[in-house]
Amino acid sequence: MFSFNGKGFLRRPDMNQNHRYGTMQSTDQLGLVMVGGSSGSYYVDVTQDGNVWTEGTRYPYSEYGLSSVIFNGEMHVFGGH
């Protein structure tokens, strides 16, 4: 993962799982939340500071092409194939 500081890209720690197919949002309560995966493994990874990723629960659906939105303070995940 990389972040952009206005001058260049900074390398950040990798997530716990491969998230080739997924969706990411920034939430007030959890920080960055990544939902999705690849090859039949779909997970949630969370980071509050961009330096340490914590593995969340397994995402219950084997899908790619996910979308997400923050609405009323909650992350809603939808779509996929």
C-alpha positions, -999 to 999 in steps of 0.1 A, spaced: 0 0 0 11 36 -7 0 70 5 6 103 -13 19 132 8 16 159 -19 52 154 -31 55 117 -36 43 82 -27 52 67 6 53 29 11 30 17 39 28 -18 55 10 -45 35 -24 -57 46 -28 -90 63 -47 -105 33 -46 -102 -5 -73 -77 -14 -70 -78 -52 -108 -74 -55 -123 -51 -29 -134 -17 -17 -120 7 8 -135 35 28 -123 59 55 -145 57 86 -145 80 117 -146 51 141 -123 25 125 -100 45 102 -94 28 68 -115 -3 62 -107 -27 33 -133 -53 24 -127 -80 -2 -100 -104 -14 -91 -129 -41 -91 -166 -49 -120 -174 -27 -107 -157 5 -125 -125 14 -116 -106 45 -118 -72 62 -86 -54 72 -87 -22 93 -60 4 102 -64 36 122 -30 51 115 -19 36 82 10 18 99 -6 -14 114 -33 -34 98 -56 -55 120 -74 -85 105 -112 -82 109 -139 -107 103 -141 -128 72 -164 -113 46 -193 -137 41 -195 -135 3 -171 -146 -24 -175 -117 -48 -154 -92 -67 -163 -58 -81 -176 -46 -48 -185 -10 -41 -191 8 -9 -203 41 6 -204 56 41 -240 65 50 -252 76 84 -218 67 98 -219 31 86 -200 14 57 -224 -2 33 -209 -28 8 -228 -38 -23 -225 -50 -58 -200 -76 -70 -202 -107 -92 
